Amino acid sequence: MKIKNGKLILVTDINPTPEEKGKSTVTIELGQALCKQGKNAVILSENRLLAQYLEL
């Protein structure tokens, strides 16, 4: 089985944007956009509220 090299996108910032979209929102939207294009995406986060948002 041949494994392809993956890519890493790190989402980080000090403050949320003026539209109140923070790192978690941007990360979720980025993951959804990649999946919509047929790409595989894995989201890792230390944010406990993210798990509640995703109902995990």
N, C-alpha and C positions, 0 to 999 in steps of 0.2 A: 504494500500500500504506500503510495507516494503522498507526502504531505506538502502542501503549498506553504510558502511563507506568508504570514499574516501582516496586517498593518495595525498600528495603534494610533488612536486619536485621544489625546488627553485634553479634557475640558477643565479649565481652571480659571479663576478670577478672584478678585478681592471682594467686589460688591456686585449685586445684581444690576442688570441694565435698567435704564429709566422706565422701561415698560414693565418692570417688575418680573422679568423673566430671568431666573437664576440659572445656575449650573445644572441643576437637576432637570429643569424644563428643557433646556437646550440639549442635554444629553439624550433625553427621551425622544425629542423630535428628530435628532440626528439619527438615532437608531431606527426609528420608524421610516425615515426617508431612505436609509440604506436598504432596509428590508423591502420597501416598495420598489426599489430598483433591482430586486432579485439578489441582493448581497446578503451574506450572513452577518449578523451583528450580535455582540454580547455586551451587556451593560453591567459594569461593576461599580458599586457605589457604597460609601460608608454612611450615607444619609439614611437614617432609620425611617424618616417620613416618606422617603421614596417607596419603600416596601409597602407602607400603608396606602399610598396613592395607587400603586399597581395591584393592590389587594393580594399581596404575597403572604 
